[in-house]
Each structure stands twice: as C-alpha cells, then as structure tokens.
Amino acid sequence: MTDLRARVERVVREVVAELTASGALRPGPAPETVGSRTPLVAANWKMHKTAAEARTFVAKLRLSDGVETVLCPPAVLLPVLAAALPPGNPVRLGAQNVHFEAQGAFTGEHSCAMLRDAGATYVVVGHSERRSLFGETDHDVARKAAAALRAGLRPIVCVGERLAERESGATFRVLRAQLTASLAGLGLPSPDPATLVVAYEPVWAIGTGRNATAAQAQEALAFLRDRLAELFGHAWTRGVRLLYGGSATAKNAPELAAQPDVDGFLVGGASLDPAAFGAILAATAAARRGREAG
C-alpha cells in the first residue's frame, strides 16, 4: 500500500506540474532559488545548561545578519529563553523532540501545543540519538513530522547513516529509505517548503573525532534534494532548506557553508559556547554573501 500510495502521489504531482506548465492551472508564488534561501543554523543543546546558563548564553551570543538562528534547549528552558530574549530579537526557539499525539497518558512527553505555548516554533524530529538511544523508528518520525506541521511547528527532520553503512557503500540506500519513510505521513497537498527542514547527520561523524569532508556533505545533501524532488517536485525542492549536522565547528563551517546544497547547520557540541556558535553563524552569513556576489 505504501508503494502504491507513493506512485499515485507522484503521478498526481506530475499531472499538476504539466497543467501548470500549460497554463491550465495558475502557478502560485515563485519558489526560492538556491541563492535566496535564508540560511538556518540551529543549536541543539541536548541535555545541557541550567536556566542561569541559558540566560548568560543569550546575553553573550552575537548574531549575524541574513542567518535565521534557532536555539533548541531542553524543553524546560523554552520559557526561560522566551523570557530572556528581548522584544524584537530574531532568534527562534525550537524543541528537541515532540509526541505525535495531542494529549494523553504519555508520561514525560510534550505535545505540539505545549511546545508552542512554551515559545517553540521549530522542533527537531528523528535525531540520531533519539533513533539509537530511544528506539525511534522512521514511522515514529513520520508521525511526529506530520503532527508538527499540522500544529504550526516547523520540523527539522534528521536522517543519516552509521559508519558500517557508509563503509559498506549503503549510504544513499539508507538516506533514501529514511527520508522517504520519515516524510510518508505528509501526503497531499505538499507542505510549504519553507515550513520543512531536513538535516543530514552522518552518525559516524558525530562525537567520534571523524568529520565528513565538504565534498561528502555536499554529495549527501544533493542526493537528498534530488530525492525530495522525486517526492514533491523540482520547483518545490528549490525552496526547502537542507542542513548539515555532523559535528559542525567554527573551523569546518566556512568550507561546508560554501557548498551549494548546504543551507545551514544543526550544531551540537559547538552550540554550547556562544563564541563558537557565533563563529558558525558568521561563517554561514559570509558564505551566503559569497553566493550572492557570485
């Protein structure tokens, strides 16, 4: 049934595209191009920081123009950061996880409505640690992503291969399977590409001392954009932002951010230090200026 549904949806999208091209359907607003996608850099604090430390971080953080900045603290710190950010501050808040049900007997979980009420506009779903440590499946991720979009949250959907999968040559097979299954709950109509973010996490490069090269990151993200085009159409995918999430640092951010399909970063350890995180923001902003100038 899943394969049949995917084929039907693909045919429908192709028909809509043909009708639009022929003038039978009036096209909507033009999608963003590669150069006009606003870069996004999200800080995943994981299980770090107290309320006092969170306030200090915000006070010291130096933002960069032209980059959307998202802080994803533990859920208990969302109201703290919401109160600490001055009116008009462009920093957005995100959660690290969400439950797909609206309410119920799910001890320790948070609903989309709760997260929005606490100040979140983004939510990370399918992070590699949620998958490996807590047993989340692609089906769980799909339900969470769909619930987030319905509730007005912007999901950052994470996918990525393990070391054994990369070394065996299964990287693209794993990425295709994860992405397809993690977005299976969206269906038609396609979501606004501005409301969905996909993050590539090479699990073998997270906290291991190994780093993906800029070429490896670009290759994987270009593959994911192509797969998104198969699912939602080529025009659609020009507007969706893809992030690199494999141990981004101030040192490797400039080269990574210069890649055409790297629209920003999901940052782990380096996001705990406001100076290091600010340097990644600055590198991302500089890369965007370089693209526009070129």
C-alpha positions as MATLAB code, in Angstrom:
seq = 'MTDLRARVERVVREVVAELTASGALRPGPAPETVGSRTPLVAANWKMHKTAAEARTFVAKLRLSDGVETVLCPPAVLLPVLAAALPPGNPVRLGAQNVHFEAQGAFTGEHSCAMLRDAGATYVVVGHSERRSLFGETDHDVARKAAAALRAGLRPIVCVGERLAERESGATFRVLRAQLTASLAGLGLPSPDPATLVVAYEPVWAIGTGRNATAAQAQEALAFLRDRLAELFGHAWTRGVRLLYGGSATAKNAPELAAQPDVDGFLVGGASLDPAAFGAILAATAAARRGREAG';
ca = [
       0.000    0.000    0.000;
       2.844    2.392    0.798;
       4.464    1.901   -2.636;
       1.110    2.312   -4.376;
       0.392    5.486   -2.472;
       3.805    6.905   -3.351;
       3.269    6.132   -7.031;
      -0.182    7.725   -7.041;
       1.096   10.850   -5.314;
       3.979   11.119   -7.766;
       1.608   10.821  -10.740;
      -0.689   13.480   -9.268;
       2.229   15.849   -8.783;
       3.409   15.263  -12.357;
      -0.076   15.972  -13.719;
      -0.337   19.169  -11.666;
       3.074   20.261  -12.946;
       2.030   19.623  -16.565;
      -1.233   21.520  -16.122;
       0.622   24.432  -14.544;
       3.156   24.493  -17.382;
       0.377   24.504  -19.981;
      -1.410   27.379  -18.284;
      -4.415   25.322  -17.254;
      -3.530   25.955  -13.641;
      -2.328   29.286  -12.343;
       1.029   28.872  -10.581;
       1.499   30.031   -7.029;
       4.283   32.281   -5.745;
       7.662   31.522   -7.277;
       9.764   29.272   -5.053;
      13.008   30.461   -3.545;
      16.130   29.820   -5.555;
      19.385   28.461   -4.178;
      20.741   31.961   -3.649;
      17.641   33.298   -1.900;
      17.063   30.504    0.632;
      17.680   32.080    4.019;
      20.378   30.055    5.791;
      19.317   28.450    9.071;
      21.620   27.497   11.934;
      20.068   25.581   14.826;
      21.714   24.920   18.188;
      20.904   21.543   19.704;
      21.869   21.868   23.366;
      20.810   18.294   24.115;
      20.778   17.724   27.912;
      22.890   20.752   28.855;
      22.525   24.103   30.649;
      20.602   25.443   33.604;
      18.315   28.468   33.484;
      21.128   30.791   34.584;
      23.486   29.364   31.960;
      20.849   29.776   29.262;
      20.392   33.458   30.130;
      24.146   34.021   30.069;
      24.405   32.368   26.669;
      21.758   34.663   25.168;
      23.448   37.722   26.627;
      26.796   36.786   25.054;
      25.597   35.461   21.682;
      26.481   37.597   18.676;
      24.097   37.137   15.768;
      24.829   37.519   12.062;
      22.593   39.265    9.551;
      20.981   37.088    6.931;
      21.008   33.903    9.008;
      17.981   32.517   10.825;
      19.109   31.412   14.266;
      17.265   28.743   16.244;
      18.057   27.660   19.809;
      16.844   24.164   20.775;
      17.299   23.780   24.535;
      15.822   21.150   26.846;
      12.069   21.724   26.943;
      12.140   23.111   30.493;
      14.294   26.007   29.254;
      11.999   27.130   26.456;
      10.021   29.550   28.682;
      13.298   30.747   30.230;
      14.749   31.666   26.855;
      11.458   33.131   25.646;
      11.535   35.493   28.615;
      15.250   36.241   28.246;
      15.097   37.254   24.586;
      14.268   40.962   24.281;
      11.273   42.075   22.182;
      12.111   42.070   18.508;
      15.017   39.662   18.870;
      15.138   37.496   15.718;
      16.234   34.304   17.494;
      13.710   31.495   17.149;
      13.220   28.692   19.654;
      12.898   25.003   18.933;
      12.288   21.804   20.881;
      14.425   18.671   20.655;
      11.530   16.230   20.465;
       7.730   16.060   20.428;
       4.991   13.473   20.787;
       2.688   12.926   17.830;
      -0.478   12.769   19.938;
      -2.276   15.945   21.014;
      -2.671   14.755   24.601;
      -2.942   11.588   26.656;
      -1.251    9.271   29.148;
       2.298    9.676   27.821;
       4.425   10.309   30.895;
       7.409   12.543   30.244;
       6.285   13.628   26.770;
       5.261   17.028   25.349;
       2.645   17.803   22.716;
       2.962   20.268   19.867;
       0.538   22.629   21.593;
       2.604   22.545   24.791;
       5.805   23.347   22.910;
       4.211   26.202   21.017;
       2.813   27.557   24.276;
       6.322   27.442   25.741;
       7.703   29.525   22.859;
       8.865   26.994   20.254;
       8.382   27.495   16.529;
      10.683   24.645   15.427;
      11.104   21.061   16.594;
      13.823   18.500   15.871;
      12.445   15.073   14.958;
      14.322   11.864   14.264;
      17.662   12.960   15.695;
      20.213   10.140   15.546;
      20.314    9.934   19.347;
      16.539    9.587   19.515;
      16.757    6.802   16.953;
      19.700    4.937   18.503;
      19.165    5.513   22.243;
      15.369    5.597   22.420;
      14.401    3.289   19.588;
      12.545    5.773   17.411;
      11.615    4.387   14.015;
      11.048    6.105   10.696;
       7.326    5.561   11.289;
       7.567    7.465   14.599;
       9.449   10.271   12.885;
       6.830   10.493   10.138;
       4.017   10.803   12.677;
       5.911   13.488   14.581;
       6.736   15.498   11.474;
       3.137   15.393   10.280;
       1.820   16.358   13.730;
       4.254   19.269   13.932;
       3.198   20.661   10.560;
      -0.478   20.340   11.447;
       0.145   22.249   14.675;
       2.121   25.071   13.072;
       5.570   23.900   14.195;
       8.397   23.631   11.672;
      10.008   20.178   11.870;
      13.741   19.685   11.364;
      13.741   16.093   10.112;
      17.043   14.286   10.684;
      18.425   11.442    8.578;
      21.880    9.893    8.366;
      23.922    6.735    8.028;
      26.120    4.872   10.522;
      29.801    4.102    9.934;
      29.219    0.488    8.902;
      26.603    1.626    6.391;
      28.940    4.180    4.840;
      31.854    1.756    4.682;
      29.674   -0.898    3.033;
      28.534    1.549    0.358;
      24.957    1.748    1.642;
      24.892    5.496    2.343;
      22.465    6.504   -0.401;
      20.234    3.487    0.100;
      19.943    4.348    3.801;
      19.296    8.037    3.141;
      16.637    7.301    0.538;
      14.847    4.846    2.820;
      14.978    7.080    5.887;
      13.877   10.231    4.078;
      11.058    8.525    2.206;
       9.692    6.809    5.318;
      10.184    9.850    7.591;
       8.086   12.027    5.275;
       5.489    9.369    4.458;
       2.858   10.977    6.655;
       2.740   14.245    4.719;
       0.857   13.242    1.595;
      -1.046   15.793   -0.490;
      -1.125   18.713   -0.639;
       2.627   19.151   -0.291;
       3.687   21.244    2.702;
       5.029   24.733    2.136;
       8.776   24.122    1.597;
       9.543   26.993    3.952;
       7.965   25.041    6.818;
      10.055   21.871    6.444;
      13.785   21.491    7.123;
      15.868   18.361    6.521;
      19.148   17.793    8.389;
      21.783   15.323    7.241;
      23.513   13.685   10.200;
      26.385   11.373    9.269;
      26.213    9.432   12.519;
      29.802    8.287   12.092;
      30.950   11.919   12.300;
      29.130   12.896   15.497;
      31.302   12.951   18.615;
      33.761   10.449   17.115;
      36.602   12.749   16.151;
      35.932   11.975   12.479;
      34.487   14.615   10.203;
      32.738   14.443    6.882;
      34.537   16.415    4.203;
      32.780   19.283    2.478;
      32.562   17.110   -0.634;
      30.929   14.259    1.302;
      28.415   16.639    2.892;
      27.550   18.202   -0.463;
      27.178   14.802   -2.123;
      24.748   13.596    0.541;
      22.712   16.797    0.624;
      22.494   16.959   -3.176;
      21.197   13.391   -3.116;
      18.575   14.317   -0.502;
      17.454   17.323   -2.540;
      17.074   15.090   -5.582;
      15.016   12.615   -3.570;
      12.820   15.454   -2.286;
      12.301   16.494   -5.895;
      11.050   12.988   -6.645;
       8.597   13.257   -3.765;
       7.394   16.846   -4.105;
       8.638   18.209   -7.439;
      11.722   20.087   -8.603;
      10.180   23.545   -8.165;
       9.198   22.686   -4.606;
      12.613   21.460   -3.572;
      14.321   24.707   -4.591;
      12.675   26.334   -1.587;
      13.404   23.740    1.119;
      16.420   24.180    3.383;
      18.899   21.366    3.982;
      21.254   21.436    6.971;
      24.497   19.652    7.734;
      24.555   18.134   11.220;
      27.790   16.195   11.598;
      29.952   17.900   14.238;
      29.954   21.355   12.665;
      32.551   23.657   14.233;
      33.878   27.166   13.721;
      36.836   25.576   11.906;
      34.978   23.489    9.317;
      31.882   25.693    8.924;
      33.302   28.053    6.254;
      34.126   25.288    3.780;
      30.900   23.396    4.484;
      28.718   26.502    4.221;
      30.204   27.290    0.814;
      28.679   24.125   -0.683;
      25.650   24.812   -2.910;
      23.262   22.461   -1.094;
      24.319   23.337    2.471;
      21.726   25.842    3.704;
      22.990   25.898    7.277;
      23.781   23.665   10.219;
      22.320   21.660   13.069;
      25.019   22.218   15.670;
      25.629   20.045   18.732;
      28.656   20.486   20.976;
      29.838   23.740   19.415;
      26.470   25.339   20.132;
      27.083   25.277   23.890;
      29.682   28.054   23.637;
      28.271   31.390   22.439;
      31.582   32.398   20.846;
      31.950   29.147   18.881;
      28.289   29.178   17.860;
      28.558   32.838   16.856;
      31.540   31.986   14.668;
      29.454   29.364   12.847;
      26.725   31.955   12.312;
      29.304   34.369   10.916;
      30.754   31.733    8.576;
      27.276   30.889    7.301;
      26.499   34.560    6.677;
      29.791   35.037    4.827;
      29.074   32.027    2.623;
      25.684   33.435    1.685;
      27.233   36.791    0.758;
      29.728   34.892   -1.388;
      26.946   33.042   -3.217;
      25.019   36.248   -3.869;
      28.150   38.012   -5.114;
      28.967   35.090   -7.390;
];
